[in-house]
Amino acid sequence: MNLIETLKELVPADIVVTDPDTMEGYRRDSADLVAAGKPIAVLRPRTTAQVSSIMTWATQTDTVVVPRGAGTGLSGGATALDNCVVVSMERMNSIREFDATNHTAVVEAGVVNADVGRAVADAGLFYPPDPGSFEVSTIGGNLATNAGGMRCVKYGVTRNSVLGLEVVLADGRVLRTGGKTVKNVAGLDLTQLFVGSEGALGIITSATLRLRPTPAATATFVASFPTLDAGGRALNSIFAAGVTPSMLEIMDNATINAVENYQRMDLDRDAALLVIGQADGADALDQVDRMVACCDEAGADLSVSTSDPAESEMLLQARRLAGWATMEQFPTIIEDVGVPRTRLAELLSTIADISEDTGIRIATVGHAGDGNVHPMLLLPDLGVDARNRAMVTADRICAAALALDGTITGEHGVGELKREWLTRQLDDVSLGVQASIKRALDPKMLLNPGRGF
């Protein structure tokens, strides 16, 4: 009896997929530079018990397991490995519990991020983490990479909205961490250990999420700048002004033009930098007016603000389109680095120099409020030469971020793509401790080996 037949004795046969054409759609995530392996099966469990049975079988048979959400990851962390099984969490898509009074929801890993927000909106609540792929990415994938988004500057990344987890460990045991209380210091904080672990420590099956009251009001502004230096001065002035933006985003000239080519939005094609900001709460408009003043004083060519929700959404639309616009027009590698936010202007200037040196066009967009940017490498094709130049370009961008006291990844994760760069940021002690945790929880190295830490 082969491996898959023994598995079918433990789980319903209909969750086991071996048809090559169907499996093809599960082999890759969105990291084009990472080669996809060929799995022996794709497994689509519906329950935690089925995930537990899968992991018990995997441990008994020494089968490598690659957990998968919606496949929107950009670091290769969900790309299939040869002879593995891919465990897709897409069918675990229920909101198990919603507590409007305590502002919590227990959701399964396959629930789409945006659906959480829609499910709680009528109760006057929202779920803060909003990665660019929030309409398609799942909570499990967001947890695995500790995804961020535009609201990070005020509300934090995914880990800041998680109170507890249900995780299936490598040997099939089910671990429940945290709880439903905002404060909880009973034992080590295992919840935060698994958030951002990229599927290498266990498979997250559900999470208890912390919700927030919907703000009473929002206001939004857009300001364009003739130079990166002027835009940088404006951002630093905003950082020092004592305001609390709920969003503070940037788009460089290449991104502005990519968006305008994709969908006409009457953006200034000559602007070196576009800054888009938002504030929420009763004093939202006052906060925005103060940020606009910072921009005007720094030399903005144009600044526009509004407190009208429909107009605010229109101003934000260009930023939301940035990634999709580039990917629709070019083979695109989306990088992810972070620096102390006051050093953003230095990083943007360095990225422009790198682009000129390597001949790879780079459109940079990012979260100015927390110093996390996404240089998007616009390739002419996916041939060997273009790929090699892209890798050199990405390498230099990561080196530049580290030289500015930054990080090689702010929210996309290490995955497979950035494994070689991890040793440049973390020392041997840090890497050794993380390896020890991996060996303790997954001694056979079956869960997403060669990915993340």
N, C-alpha and C positions, 0 to 999 in steps of 0.2 A: 504494500500500500504506500503511495507516494505522500509527500508532505501535505498537499492540499486535501487529499482524501481524509487524512487523519484530522485535519482542521474541521472538515464538514461534519465530523462526528460530534464536534463540540459546539458548533454554532449553526444557525439556520443556513442552509445551502444558498439561499437567495442573496445573502450579503457577500458572498464570495464571487468575484468577477475574474474570469481568466480569458475572456475574449480579447484578442490582441487589439482590435479596433477600438473597443471601449477603453481598454487600459491606456491607450495612447494619450487620451485626454488627461491622464493623471500623472504622466511621467515628468512634467516640468512645472516649475513655478515661473515667475516673470523675469528671472535672471538669465538673459540670453547667452551670457558668456560661460555658463555652467553646463557641461555636457550631461545629458540625462541617461541614466542606466535603464535596464529592462527588468521590471519586477516580475515575479512569478505569479502574483495575484494582486488585485486591488480589493480591499475589504471595506465594506460600508456598514458598520454596526449601527444599530438603533438604540442600544442601551449600554449603560455602564457595565452591566454583567457580561455583555458580549465582548466589550473591550477587554475586560478582565480575562475572559476565556482565551481571547486572541493572544494576550501577553503570556499567559501560562503556557500555551502551546508554543509560542515563539521561544521561550526560555528552555522548554524541554527539547526543542528541535534545533536550537541555535540558529534561529532565523532572524535576520536583520529586519527591523521595523522602521519605516519612515512615516511619521504622522503628518497629516495634511489638513489644511483648512480649505480656503477657496483658491489657493494657488496664486495669490496676488503678491507674495513675498518677492523681494528684489535682491536677495543675497544667495539664492540657491539652497536655502535650508529645507525646502520641501521637494526638492528634485529627487526622483527615484534613483536608487542604487541598483546595480546588477544583482539579481537573485534575491532581492528584498521583497517584502510585502508592503504596499502602501496602505495605510489605514486612514481613510477619508472620513472626517467627522460630519459630513454634510447632512446625514440623516438624523443626527442628534440636534434637532433644531427647535426644541420646545422652550418656552419660558415657563419654568416649573412653578414659580411663585412670584407674586408682586405684592409688596407691602408698601402701600402709598403713605402710611403714617410714619413708618420708620425709614422711608426713602431707600428701600433695598429691593433688588430683584435677583432671583436665582435663575440663571439662564444656562442652557446647554451650549456646548462648544460650537455647534454648527449654526447658531443664531447669527444672522447678519447684523453688523454693528448698527446700521441705520434703523433696523426693525425694533431694536430696543428703545430707541428714542421715540419712535412712532407709537409703541405700545404704552408708554407712560405719559405721553404728552397731555392727554385729557385730564390727568391728575395734577397738572401743573408742574411736572418734573421733566428733567432731561438727563441724558447720560453724556458726560463731558467729552471723553476721548473721541476724536473725529479724524482719523487718518484720511489721507486723500482718497483712499479706496473704500470709504465707509459705507457706500451703497452696495458693495459686493463682498468686502472682506468680512470674515467671521470673528466672533469673540475669541474662539480658541486660538486662531492665528494671531490676533491682536495681543493676547496674553503671552503667547510663546515668544514674541519679539518685543514685548513691552512697547507696543506701537504708540505713536504720539498723535500729532495733528495740529491744526491751527489754534485750538483753544488751550494748548499746553502752557502758554505764557501765564495764564491765570489759574487754570484748573489742574495742571500737571499732566503726566503721561498715564498710560493705562494702569500702572501699579498704584497710582494715587486714588483709583476708583474701585479697587478690589478689596473686599473684606475677607473672603474665604474661597477655597477651591476644593474640588473633588478631582483627584488625580489617580490614575491607574499606574502603578509602578511596574518596573520591568518584569518582576516575577508574578504579576497578576494581582497583587494585593491592592486594595483600594484605600487610599489615604485621603482623609478629610482634614483640611487645615482652616485655621481662623474661625470665623463665626459671623454673626449678624450684628455684633456690637462695634461701634466706632473705635472704642478702646479695648485692647485685648493683649495682655503681655504674659499669658500663660504659656510658658515654654518658648522655644526658639521660634522665630517668625518664618515658618516654613512656607507660608503663602508667598512672601516676597522672594524666597529662594527659587520657586518654580516660575514666577513671572519673569520672562526674559530668558528662560533656559533653553529655548529653541527646540523643544521636543527631545532633548538629550537626557533628561532625568525622569520623565514620565509623560503620560498622555493626559492632558487636562480634558475632563469630560463635562464639567460644569463649573460655574463661578457664582459667588454672591457678590453682586455689584452694588456700589454706592451711587445713588442718584442725587441730583441737586434740584432745588427749586428753580423753575424757569424765571429768568430775570424779568423785572418789571418793565424794563425798556432797554433798547440797544441804540447805539449810534455808530456810524461808520464814516471813515474818511479815506481819500486817496490823494496822494501827493506825488508829483513827478519831479525829477531832478536832472539837471544837465550833466552832472558828473557823479562818479561814485563817491568822491570825496565829500561833496555836498550832502549826498544821501547819508553817508556815514556820520557826518556832523549832526544831522537831524536826528538820527537814531540815538546817538549818544546823549543828545539833549533831552530826548524823551525818557531815556533810562534814568536820567538825573532829575527829572521834573516831579517825581513823586506821584505820577499817575499810575493807574492799574489797567492797562489794556487787556481785553479778553482775547484779542488777536492782534498780532503785529507782524505783517508778512512783507516780503520783498520779491520783486521780479526784475531781472536785469534786461538789458536791451535785446539780447538774442531771444529771451523768453517772450518779451513784449511782441516782437515781430512774429514769432512762431504762433502765438495766440491769435494775433491779428490776421495772419495768413489762413489760419484754421477757421476762424469765425470773426467777421467784422464787428469790432466793439469800439471803434473810434479811439483807440489808444494812441498815444504820441510815439510814433515809430523812432523818433530821434532821442527820446529820453534815455539817459544812461541807467536810471533806476526808478522803479515805481514802488512806493511804500503804501501798503493798504493796512489800515488799522481799525479796530473796533473796541468799544467799551460797552459794558452792560451794567445794569442797576439804575437806581433812581437818578443818579447824577451822570448818566452816560454821556449826554450831550456836552456837559461841562468838561468831562474828561477828554472828549474828542476835540473840543475847541482848544484846549491846552496843548494837545499833541499837534494840531494844525499850526498853532502859533510857533511851536518849535521848528516845524518844517519850513514855514515862511521865513523865519529868522535865519535859517541855515541856507536859504537861497533856492527854495522850490520854485520851479517855473509855474506850477499850477497846483492848487489844492482845492478839493471839493469835499464837503461833508453833508451828512443827512441823518435825520433820526427816523425817517420813514422806513419801515421794514422792507417794503418792496424795493425801494431805491437802494437800500443797504445790500440786499441780495444781488442786485444788478452790479453793484460795485465789487462785490466779492466774486462774481462769476468768472471774471478773467483769471483770478488766482486759482479757482477750482479747476479751470480748464487746462492749466499749464501742462501738467503731466500728460494728459490725454492728447492735447494738441501736438506735442512733440512726438509722441509714440505713433500717432496716426500718420505723420509726415516723414518720419525717419526711423531707421533702426536706432533705438535709444537705450543707452545704459544710464540708469538713474543712480547717481552716487549719493552718499549720505555721510556727511561729516559735521562736526560741531566744534565751535571755539567759544571762549568767553565772549559774550555778546558785544562788548566794547571793541573787539578785534575783528568784527565782521568786515569792515571796510578794507583792512589789510588782506584778509582772506580773499575777498572778491577781486582785488587788484592782482593778487598772486594767481588766482584762477585764470584771469584774462591773459596773463603772461604765459601760463602753461599752455593755454589754447593756441596761442601764437607760435610757441616753440614746437608743439607736436603736430600742428595742422589739424587737430580734432576740434570741431566747433563745439562750444560748451554754452548751454543756456542754463543760468543759475536761478533757482527759485528757492525760497526757504522761509523758515520761521525766525524772523529777526528777534522776536521777543525772548527766545531762549538760545540764540546763537547756532541753531541747527539749519544747515543749508543742504540743498540737493542740486549739485552740479549735474546737469543732464548732458551726456555725451552724445552728440548727434552724428551718427556714423553714415558714411556714404553707402555702405553695404555691410554685410556680415562676413566678408572674405577674410582670409588669414591676415593680410596686411592691416586691414582696418581693426581687426580684433587685437592684434599685437600692439598697435598704436594706442588703442583704447586702454589696454592693460597698463601701458607705460603712463598714460595720462592719469588714470585712476590712482596709480601708485604715487605719482607726484602730488596729487591732490591730498591723499592721506598723509603724506610726509609734511605737506604744508600745514595741515590742520594740527598735527602733533607739534610742529615747530612753534605754533602759536598757542601752546598749552591746551590743545583741544583733544578731540577723540576721533577715531576712525569710523565710528558709527554712533549716530544719535538715537535712531529709532528703527532702522531696518534690520539690525542684527548682523552678526558675523557670518552666519550661514557657512557655506563652503567658499564663497568668493573672497572673504577677507581673513581666512584662517592664517595665511602667511603674514599678514600685517599685524595680527594680534600681539605677537611677541615684541613688536616695536613699542607697543603702548603699555603692556603689563610685564612686570618683572617675574623672575623665576619663582619667588615665594607665592605671589598671587596665582600664577598658573599651576603651581604644585598643589595649592589648597583646593583649587577648582577640580583638578584631576582626581584628588582624593575623594571629593564628594561624588564625582561621577563613578568611581570604582565602587564606592560604598552602596550606591543605589542601583547601579547597572554593571555588576562585575564582569559580565560576558560581553559588554560593549555592543549591545544589540539595538539600542535606541538611537537612531540617527547618528551613527558613528561618523567621525570626521567633520562634524558640523558644530557651529557655535564654539564654545570654549574648549 
